[in-house]
């Protein structure tokens, strides 16, 4: 029931994903059962291929996240987190209220012990055809050096185990390559990343390095990360409006990626764009499956435990 085009587009996305999923995978849809069944019928799809958990409430896209989760326990987001917490589903994804998804992640399934702040990352389509990530993309506007250190570890684990990038190069987003450059956060973070054994830190990078092969994981606070994200989205929109067709710039279409995981919580949670259409929802389901089957949560938990006990 989440997203600007819910419930139709999420249901259509689920229908599109079904024939592409492994035989041992089962989709669970949280929402108004009648609407879901009617949409399956109108599309000529077999509703018996999914499980439906009927919900009676909807969290609006503009509602306060901290009030909506406890105030609407029978919403699709609240019920989804309830099932995830109980282990009745292995991963949970939604294009609904992103604040509610973050609140549900932190207060329902909770943060992995040792993680200071969960983060969200965004995919970077590299010019050479490879894939990178930057984080945080907006969950934490104000950060300390220790937060960025953990973001580097989280991003490295995600890129390695979900996207298959071995020993990913980590760069710190800054206004210059020299170690002494930057604001207080960057100046204090650089030596911390330099001594972090769990990552392959290559030093500072600048905004012009975002899409080249200098770094695979780019670390910044959520304020800077969200500016980068929105700027990239606006350039893609400009290119589309000007009817420029380019294979590389086509990779900036958010529909291709479906969503982004909340890294650092005790179960796979994927947040999708609020304007997601059926194609984006289908890919949201695929990335949720990849994160879940990769055992990313377990690998992050192990890495944090090892860093604490060293």
N, C-alpha and C positions, 0 to 999 in steps of 0.2 A: 504493500500500500504506500510505499515511499517513493518520492520523486515527483517532478513536475508533471510527468505524463502517466502517473499511476492511476489505476491499476493495469490499464491496457498494455502499456509497453513492457513492464516487468513480466507479465504473463506471456506476451508474445516472445520475449527474449528467452523465457524458460522453454517454450515450445520449440524454438529454433535450436536450443542447446541440447535437447533430449537425444536426438539421433547421433550426436557427436560425443556423447559421454560413454565411458567404459561401462560394461555390463554390471559391474558391482557398485555402481554409483546411483544413489537415490536422491532425487530432489524433494525438498520439503518447502511448500509455499505457505507463507503466513499471510492471511488476509481474509476478506469476505468470501466465504465458500461459494455462494451462489454466483457472484460475479466471476470468480475463477472458473467454475464449471461452465458457465454460459460462454465465456471466451474460448475455452477449449472446444466446445461444441461448434461455435461459429467458425473456428479455424479447421474443423475436421480432425482435431487431435484427440488422442486417447488419454483421458484424464486419469485413468487407472495407473498410468506410468509415474504419477507423482503422489506424494502425500500432502494433504491439506490440513492446516491447523487454522480453524475458523477464529477470526478476531472481529471485535465489534467497534474498536476505536482506532483513530488515525492521529498521528503526531504531525501537525502541519509543518511546512518547511521553515516558517518564521516563528515557531513557538520556542519559548525558553527551554533549553535542553534539560537544565537541572530540575525544572518543575514538571516537564512532560513525562519523563521516565517514571517517577513515582506516582504522578497524577493520572497517568493513563496505562494502567497495568495490563489492559487487554488490547493494546496497540500491537501492530505487527513487529515493531522494533523491540518492545518490552518482552513480548512472548518469545521472540527469536533468541534474545539473550537468556531468557529463562531456560530454554531448551539447550542452549550452548553450555550454560553453567552446569546443567545436570548431565551433560555428556550424551544427550539424546540426538544431537547433531554434532558433526565434527568441525564444521565451519559455517560462518554466518556472514551474509553479504546483503547490502541494501543501498539504494540510491536515495534513501530518505534523509531526514534532517541529520546533517553531519555532526552537529553538536551533540545530538542525542546518541548517535553512534559512538562518539568519543566517551560520553558520560557512561553509557552502558558498558563499554569496554573496560573502563577503569574501576567502576563500582559494582559491576556484576561478575564478569569473569576475572577482573582485577589484574593488576600489574604483576609481572614476574618478579619475585623477590630479588632485590638488588638493582632493578631498573629504576632509575630516578624519575624519568618521564618517558612515557611512550611517545613515539614519533610516527609521522606519516611521510612516506617518500613518494617521489614522482619520477616516472620514467623519462630518461633523456635519449632521444634517437640520435645517435652519433653519425657524423657525416660519412664515416668509413663503413657504415652498415651495422656496427655493433650497438649494444645497449648499455646505457649507464643509468645511474640514479642520483638524485640529490635529496637531502633531507636535513632538517625538517622542512616540510612544505607548507606549514601553517598552524600546526597544533600548539607550538610553544613560541610565542612572540618574544618572550624574554628568557634568555638562557645563561647558564654559567658554563665555564670551560668543561666541567665534568659531564654536563649534558651532551655537549658536542662530541666529547670522547666516546660516549656510549652510542651516539648516533652513527659514528664512524664504524663501530663494531656491528651495529644492527644492519646498516646498509651493506657492509661487506658480506655478512652472512646471507642476507636476502639475495644479493646479486649472484653469489656463488652457488647457493643451493636451489634457487628457483630459476635463475637464468643461465646457470652453467658457466659463469665467468670465474676462472681459477685465479686465486691470489689477486683480487681486484685492487687497483691503485686508488688510494684515497688522497683527495686534495681538499685543502681548506680554502673556501671562498674568501677572497680578500681583495684589497685595492692595489696590491703589488706582490711580486714574488719574493721579495726579501723578507727574512724572518722578522725583522723589526717593524714591518709595515702593519698598518691597520688600526682599528680601535682597540680598546682595552680587552674586549672579549677575544679578538683574534690574537693579540699579543700574548695573552695568557694561555690560549688554547694550543698554539703552535708547539711549544715545548712538551705539553702533555701528550699530544698526538705522536710526537717524535719518539717518546719513550714507551708508547703502547705497543707491546709485542704482538698483540692479536691482529694488527692491521698492517698493511703495506703502505705506509704514509710517504708521499712524494713531495710534500711541502705545500706552500701557498699556490693557488691558481687565481686567475682573474676572470672577469665575466666573459672575455673573449675566448676563454678555454672551455666554455660550457659544452660545446658541441664537437670539439676535436677529441683526439685520443689521449690527451695528457693525463686525465684522471677518469676512473670508472665510477667512483663514489665521491660525490661532492658534498661537503659538510658545511652547514650554515645554520643560523638561528631561524626560527619559523617566520619572523618578520621579513627577513631578506628572502627566504625561500618562497614565501607566498607572493612577493613582488615578482620574483623570477617566473614563477608559475603563471601568474596572470599576464605578464608581459609576453611570454611565449604563446599563450592562448590567443592574445590579441593579434599577434603577428600572423598566426595561422588563419584567424578570421579575416584579416586584411587580404591575405593571399587568396582565400576562397572568394571573397567579394570581387576581387579584381580578375577572377577567372584565370588565375595562373595555375597551370597544371604542371606539377613536378613530382617525380616519384619520391624524392627525399622528403619534401614538405608534406606529402601525404601521410608520412609516418607520425606527424604531429597531431593527427586526428585522435582525440581522446577515446573515440569509440573502439579503436584498435586494442586498447589496453583494459578497458572495462572498469577498472578500479584500482585502488591502492590499499595495501594492508596496513593495519595499525600495528606497528612493530613494538614489541615489548610487553604484550599482554598474554595471558595464560591460554589463549585459544585463537585460532585463525579468525580474524575479523577483517572484512573488506568493505571499504567505503567507496561508493561510486559517485560520479557526477550527478547532481540533481536534475540535469537536463538529459539524462541517459535515455536513448531510444532502445528499441528491441535489440539491435546489433550490439550496443554497448552492454546491455544486460547479459546477453549471451556470453560475451567475453569476460564480464564480471564473474560469471559462474565458472568459466574456465580457469581464471587466475585463482579463484578460491580453491578449486580442486588442486591446482599446482602447488599452492602454498601448503595445503593440508597434507597431500601425499609426500611432499618433500620433508615433512616433519620439522618445519622451520621453527615452530614454537619450542619443541624439545631441544633443538640445536642451540637456540638463543639461551634457553634455561641452562644448558650445560656450559656454554661459554661464559655466562655471567658467574656461575658457581665457581668455575675454574679461576676466573680473574679475582674473585673475592678471597679464595683460599690460598692464592699464591703469596 
